[in-house]
Amino acid sequence: MFDFDQIDDACIRCGLCMSQQRAEGMPALMCGDIAQTFANVKDATEIPEDTYEFVRSCSLCDACTAACPRKLSCAEVCRAARQVLARLQPELADEYRVFRMDVCENLFAGMRLAGNIVYSEYLGGPAPPLELDASQPRATQPSAQRTLFMPGCTLSSYAEEVTRATFELLVARGAVCGMTAYCCGNPLSNAGLIDDYNRYAAGFARLLQRHRIDSIVVACPNCLRRLEFLVEQNSLEIILVPLPTVLVELGVRYTPVPTALDVPTTATADTPTMPVHPSGDNVEIQGAPKLTQTKVLTLTPTAAPPCPSSISVHDSCPDRESGRFGRATRHLFIDSNIDLVEMANNGKKTICCGSGGLAQVYGPEHPRARRDRRLEQFAATGADCLVCSCISCVNMFLSAPDAPPVRHYLELILGKHIDWARMAHNMDKATVAKGSLDTALADATPVFADA
């Protein structure tokens, strides 16, 4: 049970958090005052309108925490407050229906179904579970034999080709033995659906234990943060490593490759028109086998932007404190001729892209304001390309009118272009067409039936 009273007592009402909130156009509220409101609330009508708006539209970015001399997490207060709201207003669960990753009928499953995206090598998926030698003690097992690649819901649903190329690279270098397309559970936690999250997390933890997984290579900063809680909550002995850190350790560095428009093609009416780079062509790893293209999409992607001469890296909010993703992502470009230009807010002082905290479910106003503020900072750098380690950040920035070139770092490293038109097509089919998302929650299929 979250202790609102403790936060209320600890807050010195200095107002430093409020300056950060005002900069984002949010209602300015002190962390302690929010906690005081929710400490004894019995009915949603007792909650002041500005407090309700704040809790629902908070991006959970923890920028307030960075400014707080007591290091009180306004994000954690808002998560706990959303749990109270979920109890007082059960109908709110319906607003988060598409993000209910604890049931099989969810947005990302619908997108993969619409796009015929099937990962055959993943834990608990269509293929048989991983065959590990459970008779051997853990200490005698090669590390990679119990290591999974976890791309996360968005990367695996938005960018199939990038996901596959990354997995193939990790397998070729002996870094992982398999992949899991399961969700980390973060959407459930952010929505305040704590009981549903705990059941899902317990089921996922049992799955990892059953396969004796001892390490996970994590592609998403949000997943890494959530998995840290899951591992601690379920007393798992699992090491979590950010994907860019693994790539750096494998010797991967960015080297420019021709864009799709520069590659001559011999496509005919009967063949796909998408020019394809072998996924290893721009990956410099001594002794690593070149990866080959295993699948060509039949949809023609939009043209890839030219190789940038300068970049600015956006640090994701969940990476604010550790900086593990941000440091490693920058290191991947360290030996290239690309200039790295920092934005005014970077590292621990980074600001949200606008997609955080499921705030868009409440309304688009604050998420768009956060996005536009960040894009203004990028424009001030004069860099050619905005590079992100989170695919949701990329998607959010690209949603802006007249968006600048924005790339996920894996697109540049692997020479792969995310087909956003295809992503939008799959999302439209998943959310508009009659089908899985019309399934009432009470009739939906739990991901972990024994959870």
HELIX and SHEET records of a PDB file:
HELIX    1   1 PHE A    4  ALA A   10  1                                   7    
HELIX    2   2 LEU A   16  ALA A   23  1                                   8    
HELIX    3   3 CYS A   31  ALA A   39  1                                   9    
HELIX    4   4 ALA A   44  GLU A   46  5                                   3    
HELIX    5   5 GLU A   49  SER A   57  1                                   9    
HELIX    6   6 ALA A   63  ALA A   67  1                                   5    
HELIX    7   7 CYS A   74  LEU A   88  1                                  15    
HELIX    8   8 LEU A   92  GLU A   95  1                                   4    
HELIX    9   9 ARG A   97  PHE A   99  5                                   3    
HELIX   10  10 LEU A  107  ALA A  114  1                                   8    
HELIX   11  11 ARG A  138  THR A  140  5                                   3    
HELIX   12  12 SER A  143  ARG A  146  5                                   4    
HELIX   13  13 CYS A  153  TYR A  158  1                                   6    
HELIX   14  14 GLU A  160  ALA A  172  1                                  13    
HELIX   15  15 ASN A  186  ALA A  191  1                                   6    
HELIX   16  16 ILE A  194  ARG A  210  1                                  17    
HELIX   17  17 PRO A  221  GLN A  233  1                                  13    
HELIX   18  18 LEU A  243  GLU A  249  1                                   7    
HELIX   19  19 ALA A  260  ASP A  262  5                                   3    
HELIX   20  20 CYS A  317  ASP A  319  5                                   3    
HELIX   21  21 ARG A  324  HIS A  331  1                                   8    
HELIX   22  22 GLY A  347  LYS A  349  5                                   3    
HELIX   23  23 GLY A  356  VAL A  361  5                                   6    
HELIX   24  24 GLU A  365  THR A  381  1                                  17    
HELIX   25  25 ILE A  391  LEU A  398  1                                   8    
HELIX   26  26 TYR A  409  LEU A  414  1                                   6    
HELIX   27  27 TRP A  420  VAL A  432  1                                  13    
HELIX   28  28 SER A  436  ASP A  438  5                                   3    
HELIX   29  29 LEU A  441  ASP A  443  5                                   3    
SHEET    1   A 4 GLY A 178  MET A 179  0                                        
SHEET    2   A 4 THR A 147  MET A 150  1                                        
SHEET    3   A 4 SER A 215  VAL A 218  1                                        
SHEET    4   A 4 ILE A 239  PRO A 242  1                                        
SHEET    1   B 4 ASP A 339  LEU A 340  0                                        
SHEET    2   B 4 SER A 310  HIS A 314  1                                        
SHEET    3   B 4 CYS A 385  CYS A 388  1                                        
SHEET    4   B 4 VAL A 406  HIS A 408  1                                        
END                                                                             
